[in-house]
Structure formats: C-alpha cells, structure tokens
Amino acid sequence: MSHILNYLSIAAGVVFLFGAAIFVHEFGHFWVALKRGLKVDEFSIGFGPKIFSRVRNGIEYSVRWIPAGGFVKLPQMVSSPIEGDAKHESAPPAPPLSKILVSVAGPAMNVVFAFALATVIYFVGVPVSIIPSVIGYVDPKSPEGKMGIREGDRIVELDHKPVKTWEEVNQMTILALTNVLPVTIVHTNGESNTYFLKAEVNNLVHLKTLNLDPRDHLIVNQVRGKPAALAGIKVDDEVVGFAGVPVSSHPQLTSLIQLRGDQETPIVVKREGRRLTLLVTPTKDAGSTNYIVGVVFGLGKDVYNSISHPTPWANVSGVCANLYGTVRALLHPRASGVGPSELSGPVGIISVLGLELHTDYRLALNFLVMLNINLAILNLLPIPVLDGGHIVMTLIERIARRPLEVRFVESLTTVFAIVLICFMLYVTYFDIGRFKIFRMMFNRDVQIEQSAKPAAPAPAPQPAP
C-alpha cells in the first residue's frame, strides 16, 4: 500500500511541476494580451477533451487530458477576422507590436521561472554524484595501454576543455564532433601528457565512449542465480564492462542488462588483477518482468556525495552551454553519432522528471530549470505554430505593409503542425523503447549525503540522449 501511495504522490508531483512549466508559459501570453487590450477567448492547460472548464468575465478557463502543452485563444492574433464569424468580425487584428509582445511573453516567462527556480536551488542546494575522472583498469595490450596510460591516471582535459568527473568525460565525448579526441592525462608520477584517443560508438547504446573505465566498479558479493553461475562469475569479481560498455554504476549495469534479455552477452570482470571476458545470458527474475544475471553487488546504490549551490546565472548558463552542445551535435550527426532518436518528447521528459522527483525534490527542481530554458528556446524557433513563427509572420506583415492571406497562414500552420506532431510521435516511439530503463532506474537504491561539500555547479540533466 505504501508503494502505491508513493507512486501516486510522485505522479501528482510530476503533473504539478510539468504543469507549472506549461502554466507560466501560457500565463505570459495571457497576461500580456490582457495588458495590451486584446480579446481572450480561452486559457487552456493541455490538449484534447476537457477535464475542467469554467467561464469567467467572458474567458473560458480549462484543463484538458493531454498534458503536452497548452494554449491561449486570441482571435485578434490572426491576420484578419475570419469571414462569416460574427463573433470576431468586430474585433480588428492586433497591432504588430502587440502580436510580437504577446508571442515573446510566453518564452520570457519560462526564462523568468527558470531563474526563480535556480535561485531556490542556490539556497537549498542540489545533490550531485561526483565520480572523479580517475582511470581504472587499462589493458596493457590495448592502444591506450601501449601509449602508456595506466590505472590511477587522471583525465584533466578533453577536447581542450577541463574535466573533473566521469560525467563530464562521458558527456563531452558523446557531443564531440569527432571520434578522435585530444585527452590530457596526469599520470600517477605527476607527469602530464596529451593523447589522441579514439572513441567508438557502441551498438547497444548508440553513443560514443572512450575505451577507458572509471576506477571504481561493482564488486560481486554473492552469486545467486544460474546465469552468473553458468558464466563463471565469482564472489569478489569486479565488474568492468557489459556488452562492450564501461560500467560505472549499479543502475547503469541494470539498465544494460534489460536491453540484453535472453541474449548471450560478454561481461568483463577483473579477478585477482586479471581481466576476464565471460559470457552471460540474462534471464527473467521469477515473478517479475525484469532481467537479471543472478548476482548481488557490494555497491548497490547511487551515492550523491556532495551538495552543490550553483549561482542562478551559473546554473542557467550551464543549461545553455549543454543545449548548445546538443544542438551542435545534432547538426553534425555523422561526426557526433547523435541523432534525433536520442532526443526525448513529453513521455521521456515526464519519465525523467518522475525519476528526479523520486530521488530528491531538489533534483526535480534543477531539471525544471533545464526544461524551462529548453521550452523558451524551442518556442522561439521561426516555425509556424510556434511563438517564433508568429513573430516572423508579423514582421513580414509589417515589412509588406499588408496582412498575410488568412487561409495561407492557416494552411502553413496546419502543415507545420502535422510535421511537429509526427516528430513528437517519432521521439515518443524511442521514449517508449527506453521505458524499461526508466523503470529500472526508478527502483534503484539511492543515498543522499546531506553534508555540504565544495563542488562545481551541478550540470542540468538533458531530455536527450
């Protein structure tokens, strides 16, 4: 019963927080429209059939079933009144300045909301998991080993940018526009060298990784199932990799196992100083839909070992930097290996928000900073049906000194709306494919260390990859 109540409370929290991002955006349009003296027909959160509706002062306020956005119905925002619509023929089109201000107000409110949340985070702090960029086992026969890279060395710079944690190493490797990266490493003897290391795209996760592992890995405490026993996994084995992917945490390994259900998969372990590659076939756990290999690990928790207090500006600017890197990688898919399938739509966003809220409310607030900045920038794209499209069409009308033909605008908007819906369905398909990973991460053990320690500003999470 307690689990059900926990799920319900998280679901309610997700609806509230996701709805808040939508609400502030639409409220921006609504408030500026009223201030500019425009007629407002409806203020709605969500799409589809109505859950709740009330008319007050001539304005209909509604909440709808599909929580993927919202809208403010403003008849004067069209180029000219629709012929035969007696209700709106008496309302002239809004002045160009009013149209632009109303369109900008939604994204602007998201930015304001992001800074407000970032201010709260500055005071309450946000948990971060810091895994120092210390290198683990390196095969002496590998290209990296032949270069002189050894266990205990530390990565301090990647692609000419400083790094301190494995999260930064992995993220920068994924977004880099090349698969040969300059990596500066400080050796255990204090010497520093820069190597050009090759990153390879793993067929399982479709993202680039270096052929280097974090120093800390999972230690097998118990062997409890046939898959592990048949594979020859033993107590005190240190898990180094699975399916060709370096393993750095229990949730990561659990997620990878779910993707390889009933498939023979290489698992790399370190035993008495030797690196062994074994073959294991994950099978379903009795009474569950989850796949297991039948071991109990010594490190079974995600440990957030520091509390960061990034300034609002550092937090938001960090989000913008990550967004720039993601867009840059998307524009060069052949070089980066990052494509649209790695992006997330409403399903993925809501799932990640639920995971963060389940872990710690401060992580959810930090995720909302990223979400609001992304919503603001996305809506300013010059695409009909988005706020940026309305601004562009208004500027065209102003330059041409005549309104655009209403049916042309409607047709153009419809075409782009269909394209946008198809794209959302496309990314949602991949979100659903990742749902079992979200579920496994939801069930992970987490430890939050409350003692604050000096730390770098916490990087905001991404919808993709």
C-alpha positions in Angstrom: 0.0 0.0 0.0 2.8 2.4 0.8 4.3 1.8 -2.6 1.0 2.7 -4.3 0.8 5.9 -2.2 4.4 6.7 -3.1 3.7 6.2 -6.8 0.6 8.4 -6.6 2.4 11.1 -4.8 5.2 11.1 -7.4 2.6 11.2 -10.2 0.9 14.1 -8.6 4.2 15.9 -8.2 5.1 15.3 -11.8 1.8 16.6 -13.0 2.1 19.7 -10.8 5.7 20.5 -11.8 5.3 19.8 -15.5 2.0 21.7 -15.5 3.8 24.6 -13.8 6.2 25.0 -16.7 3.3 25.0 -19.1 1.2 27.3 -17.0 3.8 30.0 -16.7 4.4 30.0 -20.4 0.7 30.3 -21.3 0.2 32.8 -18.4 2.8 35.0 -20.1 0.8 35.1 -23.3 -2.4 35.6 -21.3 -1.2 38.4 -19.1 0.4 40.5 -21.8 -2.6 40.0 -24.1 -4.9 41.5 -21.4 -2.4 44.3 -20.8 -2.4 45.1 -24.5 -6.2 45.2 -24.5 -6.6 42.1 -26.7 -9.7 39.8 -26.5 -9.0 36.4 -24.9 -11.5 33.6 -25.6 -9.8 30.8 -23.7 -6.9 29.9 -21.4 -6.2 26.1 -21.5 -3.6 23.8 -19.9 -3.3 20.7 -22.0 -4.9 19.5 -25.2 -7.8 17.2 -26.1 -11.1 16.7 -24.2 -11.7 18.9 -21.2 -11.4 17.7 -17.7 -12.4 21.0 -16.2 -13.9 24.2 -17.7 -15.3 27.5 -16.3 -16.2 30.7 -17.9 -15.4 33.9 -16.1 -15.6 37.5 -17.5 -16.1 36.1 -20.9 -13.0 33.9 -20.8 -13.1 30.1 -20.7 -10.5 28.5 -18.4 -10.0 24.8 -19.0 -7.7 21.9 -18.1 -7.5 19.1 -20.7 -6.4 15.5 -20.7 -3.2 15.6 -22.8 -0.6 17.4 -20.7 1.8 18.1 -23.6 1.3 21.9 -23.7 -1.4 24.4 -23.6 -2.8 27.4 -25.4 -4.4 30.9 -25.1 -7.1 31.5 -27.8 -6.6 35.0 -29.1 -8.8 35.8 -32.2 -7.0 39.1 -32.9 -3.7 37.4 -33.4 -4.8 36.2 -36.9 -4.1 38.4 -39.8 -7.7 39.3 -40.4 -11.1 38.3 -39.0 -12.5 35.0 -40.4 -15.2 35.8 -42.9 -18.6 34.9 -41.6 -17.5 34.7 -38.0 -19.8 37.4 -36.5 -18.3 36.9 -33.0 -14.9 38.0 -34.1 -15.5 40.2 -37.2 -15.9 43.2 -34.9 -12.5 42.6 -33.4 -9.8 44.1 -35.6 -6.4 42.3 -35.9 -4.0 43.2 -33.1 -1.2 45.8 -33.9 2.1 44.2 -34.9 3.8 45.3 -31.7 1.1 43.7 -29.6 1.4 40.4 -31.6 5.2 40.4 -31.0 5.0 41.2 -27.3 2.3 38.5 -26.7 4.4 35.9 -28.6 7.6 36.8 -26.7 5.9 36.8 -23.4 5.5 33.0 -23.1 9.2 32.1 -23.6 10.1 35.1 -21.4 8.1 33.8 -18.5 9.8 30.4 -18.9 13.2 32.2 -18.5 12.0 34.1 -15.5 10.6 30.9 -14.0 14.0 29.2 -14.6 15.9 31.9 -12.8 13.4 31.8 -9.9 13.9 28.0 -9.6 17.7 28.4 -9.9 17.5 31.0 -7.1 15.7 28.5 -4.8 18.3 25.8 -5.7 21.1 28.2 -4.8 19.8 28.4 -1.3 18.6 24.8 -0.7 21.4 23.2 -2.8 21.2 20.3 -5.2 22.7 16.7 -4.6 25.4 15.8 -7.1 27.2 12.5 -7.6 30.9 13.2 -8.2 33.0 10.3 -9.6 36.5 11.7 -10.1 37.9 11.2 -13.6 40.5 8.7 -12.3 41.1 5.9 -14.8 40.5 2.3 -13.8 42.0 -0.9 -15.3 43.7 -0.4 -18.7 44.6 -3.4 -20.8 48.4 -3.2 -21.5 47.8 -4.6 -25.0 45.1 -2.0 -25.8 46.0 1.1 -27.9 45.6 3.2 -24.7 47.8 0.8 -22.7 50.5 0.9 -25.4 50.5 4.7 -25.2 51.5 4.4 -21.5 48.1 5.1 -19.9 47.7 3.2 -16.6 45.3 2.6 -13.8 45.2 5.5 -11.4 46.0 8.2 -14.0 43.5 11.1 -14.1 41.9 12.8 -17.1 42.1 16.6 -16.6 41.2 17.9 -20.1 39.2 16.5 -23.0 38.8 18.2 -26.4 40.7 21.3 -25.0 38.2 21.7 -22.1 38.9 20.9 -18.4 37.1 18.0 -16.8 37.0 16.7 -13.2 34.4 13.9 -13.3 33.5 10.9 -15.4 30.1 12.5 -16.1 31.9 15.4 -17.8 34.1 13.0 -19.7 31.2 10.9 -21.0 29.1 13.9 -21.9 31.8 15.7 -23.8 32.8 12.5 -25.6 29.2 12.0 -26.7 28.8 15.5 -28.0 32.2 15.9 -29.7 32.1 16.3 -33.5 35.0 13.8 -33.9 35.8 10.3 -32.7 39.4 11.1 -32.2 39.7 13.3 -29.2 42.7 15.1 -27.6 42.8 13.9 -24.0 45.2 15.3 -21.4 46.1 12.9 -18.7 48.1 13.4 -15.5 50.0 10.2 -14.6 50.5 8.9 -11.1 54.1 10.1 -11.2 52.8 13.7 -11.8 53.7 13.9 -15.5 51.1 15.2 -17.9 50.7 14.1 -21.5 48.1 14.7 -24.2 47.0 11.7 -26.2 44.7 11.5 -29.2 42.3 8.7 -28.2 39.7 7.1 -30.4 36.0 7.0 -29.2 33.8 4.3 -30.7 30.0 4.1 -31.0 28.6 1.2 -29.0 25.9 -0.6 -31.0 23.9 -1.2 -27.8 23.5 2.5 -26.7 24.4 4.1 -30.0 26.7 6.7 -28.3 30.4 7.3 -28.4 32.6 6.3 -25.4 36.3 6.2 -24.8 38.0 2.9 -24.2 38.7 3.8 -20.6 36.9 2.9 -17.4 36.3 4.7 -14.1 38.5 3.4 -11.3 35.6 2.3 -9.0 33.5 -0.7 -10.2 30.9 -3.0 -8.8 32.1 -5.8 -6.6 30.2 -9.2 -6.6 29.2 -10.1 -3.0 27.0 -13.1 -3.8 26.2 -15.4 -6.8 22.5 -16.3 -6.5 21.4 -17.3 -10.0 22.1 -19.7 -12.8 23.2 -17.1 -15.4 26.1 -15.9 -13.2 27.0 -19.4 -12.1 27.0 -20.8 -15.7 29.1 -17.8 -16.8 31.7 -18.5 -14.2 31.2 -15.2 -12.3 32.6 -15.5 -8.7 32.4 -13.6 -5.4 34.8 -10.6 -5.3 34.9 -10.3 -9.1 35.0 -6.6 -10.0 32.6 -5.8 -12.9 34.4 -3.7 -15.5 32.1 -3.8 -18.6 29.0 -5.3 -20.0 28.1 -5.6 -23.7 31.1 -3.5 -24.6 30.1 -0.6 -22.4 32.3 0.5 -19.5 30.2 0.1 -16.3 30.4 2.8 -13.6 27.3 2.3 -11.5 24.7 -0.3 -10.5 21.7 1.4 -12.2 23.8 1.6 -15.5 24.5 -2.1 -15.4 20.9 -2.9 -14.5 19.7 -0.8 -17.5 22.1 -2.5 -19.8 21.0 -6.0 -18.6 17.4 -5.2 -19.5 18.5 -4.4 -23.1 20.2 -7.8 -23.4 17.4 -10.1 -22.0 17.8 -13.7 -23.2 20.9 -12.8 -25.3 24.4 -14.2 -24.7 26.4 -11.1 -23.7 30.1 -10.5 -22.8 30.6 -9.3 -19.3 34.1 -8.2 -18.3 35.3 -8.8 -14.8 38.6 -8.1 -13.0 39.7 -11.1 -10.9 42.9 -11.1 -8.9 44.5 -8.5 -11.1 43.5 -10.2 -14.3 40.8 -9.0 -16.8 38.5 -11.8 -17.9 35.7 -11.7 -20.5 32.8 -14.1 -19.7 29.6 -14.8 -21.5 26.3 -14.4 -19.5 22.7 -14.7 -20.7 20.3 -12.5 -18.6 17.1 -14.3 -17.7 13.8 -13.1 -16.2 13.5 -12.9 -12.5 10.9 -15.2 -11.0 7.6 -13.3 -10.6 8.9 -10.2 -12.4 9.4 -8.8 -15.9 12.9 -7.7 -15.1 16.0 -9.5 -16.4 18.8 -10.5 -14.0 22.2 -12.1 -14.1 21.9 -13.5 -10.6 24.5 -11.6 -8.5 24.4 -9.3 -5.6 26.8 -6.3 -5.7 28.6 -4.6 -3.0 27.9 -1.2 -4.5 24.2 -1.2 -5.0 23.4 2.5 -4.5 23.6 5.7 -6.4 25.5 7.9 -3.9 25.1 11.7 -4.2 28.2 12.6 -2.3 28.1 16.4 -2.4 25.6 19.3 -2.2 26.2 22.0 -4.8 25.0 25.6 -4.6 25.4 27.0 -8.1 24.5 30.6 -8.6 21.4 31.2 -10.7 23.5 32.6 -13.5 25.9 29.6 -13.4 23.0 27.2 -13.4 21.2 28.7 -16.3 24.3 29.4 -18.3 25.3 25.8 -17.8 22.0 24.7 -19.2 22.5 26.9 -22.3 26.0 25.5 -22.8 24.7 22.0 -22.7 21.9 22.8 -25.0 24.3 24.4 -27.5 26.5 21.3 -27.4 23.5 19.1 -28.0 22.2 21.2 -31.0 25.7 21.3 -32.4 26.0 17.5 -32.2 22.5 17.1 -33.8 23.5 19.3 -36.7 26.5 17.1 -37.4 25.1 13.6 -36.8 27.8 11.8 -38.9 30.6 13.4 -36.9 29.0 13.2 -33.4 26.9 10.0 -33.7 24.0 11.8 -32.1 20.7 11.8 -33.9 17.0 12.8 -33.3 16.3 9.3 -31.9 18.4 10.3 -28.8 16.0 13.2 -28.1 13.1 13.0 -25.7 9.5 14.0 -26.1 6.8 14.5 -23.4 6.9 10.8 -22.4 10.7 10.9 -21.8 10.6 14.3 -20.1 7.8 13.2 -17.7 9.7 10.0 -17.0 12.9 11.7 -16.2 11.1 14.3 -14.0 9.5 11.4 -12.1 12.9 9.8 -11.6 14.4 13.0 -10.3 11.4 13.7 -8.0 11.6 10.1 -6.7 15.3 10.6 -5.8 15.2 14.1 -4.4 12.9 17.1 -4.9 15.9 19.3 -5.4 17.0 17.3 -8.5 13.4 17.7 -9.9 13.7 21.5 -9.4 17.1 21.5 -11.1 15.6 19.5 -14.0 12.8 22.1 -14.3 15.4 24.8 -14.8 16.7 22.9 -17.9 13.1 22.2 -19.0 12.0 25.9 -18.9 15.1 27.1 -20.8 14.5 24.5 -23.4 10.8 25.4 -23.7 11.7 29.0 -24.1 14.3 28.5 -26.9 12.2 25.8 -28.7 9.2 28.1 -28.8 11.3 30.9 -30.3 12.2 28.9 -33.3 10.9 30.6 -36.5 8.4 27.8 -37.2 4.7 28.4 -37.9 2.6 27.1 -34.9 5.4 28.2 -32.5 5.8 31.6 -31.0 8.8 32.3 -33.1 6.7 31.6 -36.2 4.1 34.2 -35.2 6.9 36.7 -34.7 8.4 36.1 -38.1 5.0 36.3 -39.9 4.2 39.5 -38.0 7.5 41.1 -39.1 6.7 40.0 -42.7 3.3 41.7 -42.5 5.0 44.8 -41.1 7.5 45.0 -43.9 5.0 44.2 -46.6 2.5 46.7 -45.0 -0.4 44.4 -45.6 -1.7 41.3 -43.7 -0.9 37.8 -44.9 -3.9 36.0 -46.5 -5.6 34.2 -43.7 -6.1 30.9 -45.5 -2.4 30.8 -46.5 -1.5 31.3 -42.8 -3.9 28.6 -41.8 -2.6 26.1 -44.4 1.1 26.8 -43.5 0.3 26.4 -39.8 -1.5 23.2 -40.4 1.4 21.7 -42.4 3.9 22.5 -39.8 1.6 21.3 -37.0 1.4 17.9 -38.7 5.2 17.8 -39.1 5.7 18.7 -35.5 3.2 16.1 -34.3 4.9 13.4 -36.5 8.2 14.4 -35.0 6.8 14.1 -31.5 5.4 10.7 -32.3 8.9 9.7 -33.6 10.7 10.7 -30.5 7.9 9.2 -28.3 8.5 5.8 -30.0 12.1 5.8 -28.8 11.0 7.1 -25.4 8.7 4.1 -25.0 11.6 1.8 -26.0 13.6 3.3 -23.2 10.7 3.0 -20.7 12.1 -0.3 -19.2 15.3 1.6 -18.4 13.4 4.3 -16.7 11.5 1.7 -14.7 14.7 0.0 -13.5 16.3 3.3 -12.6 13.1 4.2 -10.6 13.7 1.1 -8.5 17.4 1.8 -7.8 18.7 2.4 -4.3 19.9 6.0 -3.6 21.9 7.5 -0.8 21.9 11.3 -0.3 24.7 12.6 1.8 23.5 15.8 3.4 26.8 17.2 4.4 27.6 20.1 2.0 31.0 20.0 0.4 32.5 22.4 -2.1 31.6 21.3 -5.6 31.4 22.6 -9.1 28.0 23.9 -10.3 25.7 20.9 -10.9 25.2 20.3 -14.6 21.5 20.3 -15.5 20.1 16.9 -16.9 19.3 16.6 -20.8 15.9 15.1 -22.5 18.5 13.7 -24.9 20.5 11.4 -25.0 
